[in-house]
Amino acid sequence: MKLAKEEDVRYIRLQFSDLLGTIKNVEIPVSQLEKALDNKMMFDGSSIEGFVRIEESDMYLYPELDTWVVFPWTGEEGKVARLICDVYSPDGTPFPGDPRGVLKKVLKEAEDLGFTSMNVGPEPEFFLFKLDQKGEPTLEVNDKGGYFDFAPLDLGENCRRDIVITLEQMGFEIEASHHEVAPGQHEIDFKYANAIEAADNIQTFKLVVKTIASKYGLHATFMPKPLYGVNGSGMHCHQSLFKGKENAFFDDTDELGLSETAKHYLAGILKHARSFAAITNPTVNSYKRLVPGYEAPCYVAWSAKNRSPLVRVPASRGLSTRIELRNPDPAANPYLALAVMLAAGLDGIKNKLELAPPTNRNIYIMNEEDRNEAGIQSLPSTLKEAIDELKKSEVIINSLGDHAVTHFIEAKEIEWDMFRTQVHPWERDQYISMY
C-alpha cells in the first residue's frame, strides 16, 4: 500500500490465467487494495474458460505479493499496477482449475522428493505484422531480416528495443534479443527463474510485447506458425532441478557432466513427450510448426551435439547444467506446460528410468527404417493425435488433475472438430476446378 501511494497508483489489475493460458484480470481502484490484499476480492468464475458452471461461480483471488509491478506505459491519469493471483474456491481451498495452482501442486511433489526448485529459462519467439487501416492484423511483415540481422533489414529493431527497455523497467533481466530466422520473427531471452516466476514472466512478456507492438502500429502474435514456408515460433524451455544451491543435474565425474538425476529426468521427458504434446503444443496450428525442414523437432530423441532432436543438452556445465526441451510453442499455457514437463521428469526420477543413447546424427535425413531401428518415435502430427495420447497417460492426467484435464480436453476436442469440419481455402484451390 506504501508502494501504491509512492508511485501514484490509481488502479490495480488482479491478474490470473484461464486454462487456455489467456490472461484475465479484474481491475480495482486503489481504494479496494486493502480488501484485495486480505484475499476478499471475488469474481464470477462461470464466465472463464474451463473454470466452473454457473451454479458454482463464486471464486476468490489471492494476490501473490512478489508479483507487484507498475506498468511503465500508464501514468497520465494515474498509474496502473498489477498483482498476479491464485484462484481459490469459497471454502478456502485452491481451485483445481487454476493453472498456477496446478503448477504449484507438481512443484510440491518435487519438493517431497528433495528438490527445492525447478529453474526454467524460456525462449519465446513471436512475429510482428503490420496492421491495416482498420487496425486489424495483416500477414505483411515489417522487415526482410533473417537470423541475427540488424537494421536496415530488421525494421522491427526499434520496437524490439522498446520492448526490452519496458521489460527491464518491470524488473526483467534480459539476456539476449535478436531477429529470428523468418522475416518479421523475433526472440527475446530473459534470465531463468524458478518455475512459478518463469511462467508469470512468460505471461507478462506476452502482455508487454503486444502492448508495445501496438504503439508501433504492429500486431505481435505468438501463433506458432502464422506463415507457410518459413520457420514457426517456438518456446524452448531450458530446465534443471536444484537442491538448495546445488544443481541436481550436474555430475563432474560423468562424461557429459550429467548426474543420474538428470538422466532419469530426461528419460521421463522422452517417455511422456507424446503424452504431454497437447499441453505444450495446444492448437491445431501448433502441428504445422512441428514438421521437418524448419528447425522444429518432430522426433523423440536427445543429443548434446545437434539440434534436430526433441531435447538438447547445452554445453554449459556446473550450475548451468540443464536440458533444453525444444517442442513447446508460445501458444501453450506456461503454467500447465511447465507442470507436465516437471511431472514427466519426476516420473523418470521416481522410477529410475533408463536413458536411451543420444542421437548425434541429423534425424531429418534419416528414413523411417533408420528411425525405427534407433527406436525414435515421432511427436504427434495433429492436435487430435495429441489429445488421444494425453487421454492414455495416467502420469500427465494426474499432474493436471481431473478438473483441469477434463475441461482442457473438452475445449480442444471442440477446436479440433471445428477445424476438421471447416472447408479451407487450400481445398478449394486444389479441387474446385479439378473435380
C-alpha positions, -999 to +999 in steps of 0.1 A: +000+000+000+030+022+007+043+014-029+009+023-044+010+057-026+046+065-035+041+056-072+007+074-075-010+041-085-048+046-091-058+012-103-047-023-097-052-052-121-057-086-103-044-110-130-049-147-134-049-171-164-077-193-178-070-229-188-060-220-223-034-195-210-054-163-218-046-136-193-077-124-174-079-095-149-103-078-125-094-041-123-100-024-089-094+012-077-066+017-052-093+022-025-101-015-028-064-026-025-067-035+012-096-057+006-077-074-023-047-080+000-070-096+025-080-122-002-116-109-002-119-100-039-144-122-057-152-127-094-176-148-114-158-180-125-186-192-147-176-168-175-140-181-176-129-208-200-125-242-181-135-228-147-169-237-133-206-240-141-229-210-134-244-225-102-209-226-085-195-194-099-180-176-069-142-175-069-117-156-047-084-141-059-054-144-036-027-120-048+009-131-048+027-100-033+060-107-051+043-101-084+036-064-078+047-043-107+037-009-121+030-008-158+055+017-173+032+027-202+005+040-179+006+073-160-014+102-174-045+095-154-026+078-125-006+047-129-018+011-132-002-018-112-008-055-113-007-084-090-008-120-102-033-141-082-040-177-073-077-187-076-094-201-046-128-217-040-152-201-015-143-229+011-107-215+011-092-244-009-071-239-040-094-241-071-084-272-091-089-254-124-064-227-117-033-233-139-010-216-114-023-239-087-017-269-109+020-260-113+023-254-076+009-288-069+035-306-091+063-284-076+052-297-041+058-332-054+093-322-065+098-307-030+087-340-014+115-357-034+140-333-020+142-307-049+139-271-037+133-256-071+129-261-108+148-235-127+134-226-162+148-204-189+122-199-216+129-186-251+096-173-266+095-163-302+070-141-319+061-124-352+054-087-359+028-080-386+016-047-400-019-035-392-044-025-419-063+008-419-090-007-397-063-017-371-067-054-380-035-076-384-024-083-419+001-111-430+026-084-441+058-084-421+076-052-415+111-063-424+131-086-446+155-097-419+169-131-411+187-147-381+207-121-362+202-095-389+203-058-380+189-025-394+181-017-422+169-052-428+155-056-393+129-028-392+114-043-360+146-034-342+133-002-326+101-019-315+121-048-301+144-025-282+114-006-268+100-040-256+134-048-239+135-014-222+100-018-209+107-053-196+138-041-178+118-013-162+095-041-149+124-060-134+132-085-161+169-094-167+172-096-205+200-119-217+196-115-255+173-100-281+176-107-318+159-112-351+150-148-357+152-169-389+120-158-406+112-123-418+092-105-391+102-130-364+119-121-332+132-136-300+139-120-266+155-143-239+153-134-203+171-148-173+160-182-159+138-182-127+120-207-106+091-223-124+063-202-110+082-169-116+092-182-151+055-189-160+045-155-146+073-139-166+061-155-198+025-142-193+039-107-185+062-109-215+033-116-239+014-087-225+043-063-229+052-075-264+016-070-276+012-036-259+044-021-272+040-035-307+006-018-310+023+015-303+043+010-334+013+002-355+022-035-354+005-067-343+026-092-323+014-127-325+025-158-306+007-181-330+031-210-337+030-210-375+014-179-390+031-182-424+036-212-447+071-219-459+091-202-431+101-212-396+074-211-369+077-197-334+088-220-306+093-215-269+123-237-260+124-244-223+158-248-205+152-266-172+171-280-142+163-291-107+181-277-076+186-289-041+194-257-023+223-241-041+233-273-057+224-282-093+210-317-091+216-322-128+254-318-126+280-345-120+316-337-129+325-374-129+302-381-158+315-379-194+287-354-203+286-338-169+251-352-163+240-367-130+219-398-127+190-375-116+194-355-149+194-387-169+163-402-152+146-368-156+155-367-193+143-403-198+110-392-182+106-363-206+113-386-236+089-413-223+060-388-219+067-364-248+039-377-269+015-376-240+022-340-230+023-326-265-014-315-263-003-292-234+030-279-248+016-276-284-021-269-277-035-256-310-044-271-344-018-247-358+010-260-334+014-291-356+020-271-387+053-260-370+063-295-359+073-306-395+107-314-409+127-286-426+121-257-403+143-264-373+114-275-351+117-310-335+094-338-349+112-368-333+115-380-297+153-382-291+180-363-274+216-352-281+244-330-267+256-324-303+229-315-327+196-295-328+174-319-347+162-339-317+135-330-292+159-324-263+193-308-265+219-307-237+236-273-239+274-272-234+274-252-202+282-272-170+283-267-133+254-245-121+243-240-157+239-278-165+204-281-179+183-297-206+165-278-234+131-291-245+125-277-280+089-286-289+069-262-267+054-232-285+043-199-271+006-207-276+010-230-246-004-221-212+030-218-194+018-230-160+003-262-175+033-267-198+059-265-170+037-287-148+036-315-173+073-313-181+081-315-144+057-343-139+072-363-168+108-357-154+098-366-119+082-399-131+116-407-147+134-399-114+109-419-092+111-449-115+148-446-123+140-447-160+169-458-182+181-431-206+184-442-243+217-434-260+219-400-276+211-395-313+240-375-327+230-379-364+208-355-382+174-372-377+158-351-405+178-371-431+172-405-415+144-426-432+116-443-413+135-476-412+166-459-397+144-442-371+126-474-361+159-492-358+171-464-334+138-466-315+130-430-324+093-422-322+076-392-338+058-365-320+020-364-327+013-349-361-021-334-353-039-319-323-063-349-324-035-374-321-020-354-292-053-354-274-057-391-278-022-396-264-029-373-234-061-393-226-040-425-223-014-411-198-020-416-162+011-396-152+001-365-172-036-367-162-027-370-125-003-340-127-031-318-142-059-331-120-094-342-132-110-308-133-083-292-155-077-321-178-115-327-184-121-291-193-089-288-213-097-319-234-133-307-239-122-273-253-095-289-275-119-315-290-143-287-299-114-268-315-103-299-335-139-306-346-143-270-358-111-273-378-119-308-392-154-298-405-143-264-420-136-262-457-102-245-461-090-222-490-064-248-499-091-274-506-110-251-529-078-240-547-068-277-551-102-293-560-128-269-572-116-269-608-101-304-608-134-321-600 
